[in-house]
Amino acid sequence: MNRQDYRREAHRAADWSADYLETVESLPVRPSLAPGAVAARLPAAPPEEAEPMDAIFADLDAVIVPGMTHWQHPRFFAYFPANSSPPSVIAETITATIAAQCMLWQTSPAATELETRVLDWLRGMIGLPDGFHGVIQDSASGATLAALLAAREKALSGGGNRDGLAAHAPVRVYASAHAHSSIDKAVRIAGIGDANLVRVPVAGPRFAMDTAALEAAILADRAAGLVPAAIVACLGGTSVGACDDVAAVADVAERHGLYLHVDAAWAGSAMICPEFRGFMAGAERADSLVLNPHKWLFTNFDLSAHYVKDPAALTDALSLKPDYLRTLGADGQVDYSDWSVPLGRRFRALKLWFVIRAYGVARLREMIRAHVRLAEEIAGWIADAPDFELVTPPMLSLFSFRYAPAGASDLDALNARLIERINADGRIYLTQTRHEGRFVIRFQVGQTTTERRHVAEAWAVIREIAHGLEAG
């Protein structure tokens, strides 16, 4: 493709993108396809000769788009959002065009220095103090892994990297029963092991970690010759939005010298609104915190903001610097590859810079507040409906409910059938969880273009399909 062809096709791609965003609301949120349906329409072997872009775009429309779950659909109420925005998409296009490998300061000085500055902006926006330093990770899973590696090496005085974990007593990590499965994955990858992740019970209306049980577990482990290393506090858990009392957890961490990591992957973006910051009280005492602008700050995946109080704890655990990666004659530079598991790094900071500048902090706050208001409104409708039950009230823009008509004998099975029918219908998309032994349906509001009418349509669809089921 020459430059003239590229210019023409890039304009076509921009027009295609704009058309998609204008019309995505008319599509089913999730396709009703059997596994293998898309693969059956794809050739088994690649073409030997170049194919025209007309044919490629035609297949994009005919094969790929109908097989996609449309995360930018305004009636997407499943999981957590992976929302985007036009400024973010434009910046991602520019990032792809520049195609820089931003592993070191010298490989792209502007990328490194913009990352530092834009994460300083975001730190101030959410109310973290100046003592925290930010780095962009690919996801909260990557940030949590990096944090636990730092905690492991701090607890072992660098011995894990130096000697291997087999040379030391087992390291222990503590998290609530509501903490995300990324913590489980991180302890596996870090060599800590499933058996050394201690799940602490929760209590109270926010399903917060029981700090008395936490402290008892730490004392028992230490007495048994184990090595308590880290606590992961939850701020807005995936299941029903559980929130630990971070200040109380920080008290325990400080008493016992443990590393404290706060997982605020979803809810952290809402902390740009001062009225929500009570949820993160105590986070300023943590060693690290992660939030995902790619979830609820209108910046397309992937971009996770990882804040640390002591960068040396990360770099001591993660940095390797062979001669061919050293920067000569530039003292004081930051090489963010030393702060992350991967060596290679994309220029992710550009899209967050575009989003913050294109909207302004005031508008971003209002967009999040609007989502919270909409979740509270539909939760109220559900609570008032005689044949529905609001199981957990809104935590920001997330709540859970279930269909509970009089006389129904197996509500778990009934609600499983309900959500299957809802998602097969395609007008809205919801996901489920289990809460206190019950099958419940989650509902979260967070897609960029969702309006009140979309939430009202969702409630109408839920009632229509629920009333069409045979109760029992």
Residue pairs with C-beta under 8 A, 6 or more apart in sequence:
1 9
5 53
9 53
12 53
12 57
14 93
16 57
16 60
17 89
20 65
21 72
21 86
24 70
24 72
24 73
24 74
25 73
25 74
25 75
27 65
27 70
27 73
28 70
28 426
28 427
29 69
29 70
29 73
29 75
29 76
29 426
29 427
29 428
29 429
30 69
30 70
30 423
30 426
30 429
31 66
31 67
31 68
31 69
31 426
32 424
32 426
33 66
33 67
37 67
38 63
38 64
38 67
41 63
42 63
69 429
70 76
71 81
71 82
71 83
71 447
72 83
72 84
72 447
72 448
72 449
73 429
73 447
74 447
74 449
74 450
74 451
74 454
75 427
75 428
75 429
75 447
75 450
75 454
75 457
75 458
76 428
76 429
76 447
76 450
77 428
77 429
77 430
77 443
77 444
77 445
77 447
77 458
78 429
78 430
78 431
78 442
78 444
79 238
79 431
79 444
80 238
80 265
80 266
80 295
80 296
80 398
80 444
80 446
81 295
81 296
81 444
81 446
81 447
81 448
82 294
82 295
82 300
82 301
83 294
83 295
83 296
83 298
83 300
83 446
83 447
83 448
84 298
84 299
84 300
84 301
84 448
85 298
85 299
85 300
85 355
85 358
85 359
85 448
86 358
87 351
87 354
87 355
87 357
87 358
87 359
88 298
88 299
88 300
88 351
88 352
88 354
88 355
89 300
90 354
91 350
91 351
91 353
91 354
91 355
92 300
92 351
94 350
95 346
95 347
95 348
95 350
95 351
98 347
100 107
100 108
100 111
100 347
101 107
101 108
101 344
101 345
102 108
102 111
102 112
102 115
102 336
102 345
102 346
102 347
103 325
103 335
103 336
103 337
103 343
103 344
103 345
104 112
104 325
104 327
104 333
104 335
104 337
105 112
105 113
105 327
105 330
105 333
105 334
105 335
106 327
106 330
106 333
108 347
109 333
111 347
111 349
111 350
112 333
112 334
112 335
112 336
114 349
114 350
114 353
115 134
115 135
115 136
115 336
115 348
115 349
116 134
116 334
118 349
118 352
118 353
118 356
119 134
119 135
119 136
119 305
119 307
119 349
120 134
121 356
122 134
122 293
122 305
122 352
122 356
123 132
123 134
123 307
125 271
125 272
125 356
125 361
126 268
126 269
126 271
126 272
126 277
126 280
126 291
127 271
127 274
127 277
127 280
128 283
128 284
128 289
128 307
129 284
131 284
131 309
132 289
132 307
132 308
132 309
133 307
133 308
133 309
133 311
134 305
134 306
134 307
134 308
135 306
135 308
135 314
135 336
135 339
135 340
136 303
136 304
136 305
136 306
136 336
136 345
136 348
136 349
136 352
137 143
137 146
137 290
137 304
137 305
137 306
137 340
138 302
138 304
138 342
139 182
139 292
139 302
139 304
140 180
140 182
140 263
140 265
140 290
140 291
140 292
140 304
141 182
141 185
141 186
142 304
142 340
142 341
142 342
143 288
143 290
143 304
143 306
144 180
144 182
144 183
144 186
144 232
144 261
144 263
144 290
145 182
145 185
145 186
145 189
145 190
145 341
146 306
146 314
146 317
146 318
146 339
146 340
146 341
147 186
147 230
147 232
147 259
147 261
147 287
147 288
147 290
147 306
147 308
147 314
148 173
148 183
148 186
148 187
148 190
148 192
148 229
148 230
148 232
148 261
149 190
149 317
149 318
149 341
150 259
150 287
150 288
150 308
150 313
150 314
150 316
150 317
150 318
151 173
151 229
151 230
151 258
151 259
151 261
151 287
151 313
152 160
152 171
152 190
152 191
152 192
152 229
152 230
152 317
153 159
153 160
153 161
153 313
153 316
153 317
154 229
154 259
154 313
154 317
155 171
155 227
155 228
155 229
155 230
155 258
155 259
156 168
156 171
156 227
156 229
158 316
159 167
159 168
160 168
160 171
160 191
161 317
165 171
165 191
165 192
168 227
169 225
169 226
169 227
170 192
170 193
170 195
170 196
170 226
170 227
171 192
171 196
171 226
171 227
171 229
172 192
172 196
172 198
172 218
172 221
172 226
172 227
172 228
172 229
173 183
173 187
173 192
173 196
173 197
173 198
173 229
173 230
173 231
173 232
174 197
174 198
174 200
174 214
174 217
174 218
174 228
174 230
174 231
174 232
174 258
175 183
175 197
175 198
175 199
175 200
175 209
175 231
175 232
175 233
175 234
176 199
176 200
176 201
176 202
176 207
176 208
176 209
176 233
176 234
176 237
176 242
176 244
177 199
177 200
177 201
177 202
178 202
178 207
178 234
178 237
178 239
178 240
178 242
179 199
179 232
179 234
179 237
179 263
180 234
180 237
180 238
180 263
180 265
182 263
183 197
183 232
183 263
184 194
184 197
187 193
187 194
187 196
187 197
188 194
192 229
196 226
198 217
198 221
200 209
200 210
200 213
200 214
200 217
201 209
201 210
201 213
202 208
202 209
202 210
202 242
203 210
206 242
206 243
206 244
206 245
206 395
207 237
207 240
207 242
207 243
208 242
208 243
208 244
208 245
208 248
209 233
209 234
209 244
209 245
209 249
211 245
211 248
211 249
211 251
211 252
214 231
214 249
214 252
215 252
215 255
215 256
218 228
218 252
218 256
218 258
221 227
221 228
222 228
222 256
228 256
228 258
229 258
229 259
230 258
230 259
230 260
230 261
231 249
231 252
231 253
231 258
231 259
231 260
231 261
232 261
232 262
232 263
233 244
233 246
233 249
233 250
233 260
233 261
233 262
233 263
233 286
234 242
234 243
234 244
234 263
235 243
235 244
235 246
235 262
235 263
235 264
235 267
235 268
235 279
235 280
235 283
236 242
236 243
236 264
236 265
236 266
236 267
236 268
236 270
236 279
236 395
236 396
236 398
237 243
238 266
238 433
239 433
239 434
239 435
239 442
240 391
240 392
240 395
240 398
240 399
240 400
240 433
240 435
240 440
240 442
241 267
241 392
241 394
241 395
241 396
241 398
241 399
242 395
243 267
243 279
243 395
245 282
246 262
246 280
246 281
246 282
246 283
246 285
246 286
247 281
247 282
247 285
248 282
249 260
249 282
250 260
250 282
250 285
250 286
252 258
253 259
253 260
253 285
254 285
259 287
259 288
259 313
260 285
260 286
260 287
260 288
261 286
261 287
261 288
261 289
261 290
262 280
262 283
262 286
262 288
262 289
262 290
263 290
264 271
264 280
264 283
264 289
264 290
264 291
265 290
265 291
265 292
265 295
265 304
266 292
266 295
266 296
266 398
267 276
267 279
267 291
267 296
267 395
267 396
268 280
268 289
268 290
268 291
268 292
268 305
269 291
269 292
269 293
269 295
269 296
269 297
269 368
270 276
270 279
270 296
270 368
270 372
270 396
270 397
271 277
271 279
271 280
271 291
272 297
272 361
272 364
272 365
272 368
273 365
273 368
273 369
276 396
279 396
283 289
286 309
287 308
287 309
287 310
287 313
288 306
288 307
288 308
288 309
289 306
289 307
290 304
290 305
290 306
290 307
291 304
291 305
292 303
292 304
292 305
293 299
293 303
293 304
293 305
293 352
293 355
294 300
294 301
294 302
294 303
294 304
295 446
296 368
296 371
296 446
297 352
297 355
297 364
298 355
298 359
298 364
298 367
298 448
299 351
299 352
299 355
300 351
302 348
303 348
303 351
303 352
306 339
308 314
308 339
311 339
314 338
314 339
315 338
315 339
318 338
318 339
318 340
318 341
319 338
321 338
325 335
325 337
325 343
327 333
327 335
336 345
337 343
337 344
337 345
355 364
356 364
359 367
367 448
368 397
371 396
371 397
371 445
371 446
371 450
372 394
372 396
372 397
372 445
374 397
374 445
374 450
374 452
374 455
375 394
375 396
375 397
375 398
375 399
375 443
375 444
375 445
376 394
377 452
377 455
378 443
378 445
378 455
378 456
378 458
378 459
379 390
379 393
379 394
379 399
379 401
379 443
381 459
382 388
382 389
382 390
382 401
382 459
383 390
385 463
387 403
387 404
387 405
387 406
387 466
388 401
388 402
388 403
388 404
388 466
389 401
389 402
389 403
389 404
390 399
390 400
390 401
391 399
391 400
391 401
391 402
391 435
391 438
391 440
392 399
392 400
392 435
392 440
393 399
397 444
397 445
397 446
398 442
398 443
398 444
399 442
399 443
399 444
400 433
400 435
400 440
400 441
400 442
400 443
401 440
401 441
401 443
402 411
402 415
402 438
402 439
402 440
402 441
403 411
403 414
403 415
403 418
403 466
403 469
404 411
405 414
405 466
405 471
407 471
407 472
408 414
408 471
408 472
409 472
410 472
411 438
411 439
412 438
412 439
413 439
414 469
414 471
414 472
415 432
415 439
415 440
415 441
416 432
416 439
417 469
418 441
418 462
418 465
418 466
418 469
419 430
419 431
419 432
419 441
421 465
421 468
421 469
422 428
422 429
422 430
422 461
422 462
422 465
423 429
423 430
425 461
425 465
427 457
427 461
428 457
428 458
428 461
428 462
430 441
430 442
430 443
431 441
431 442
432 439
432 440
432 441
432 442
433 440
433 442
434 440
443 458
445 455
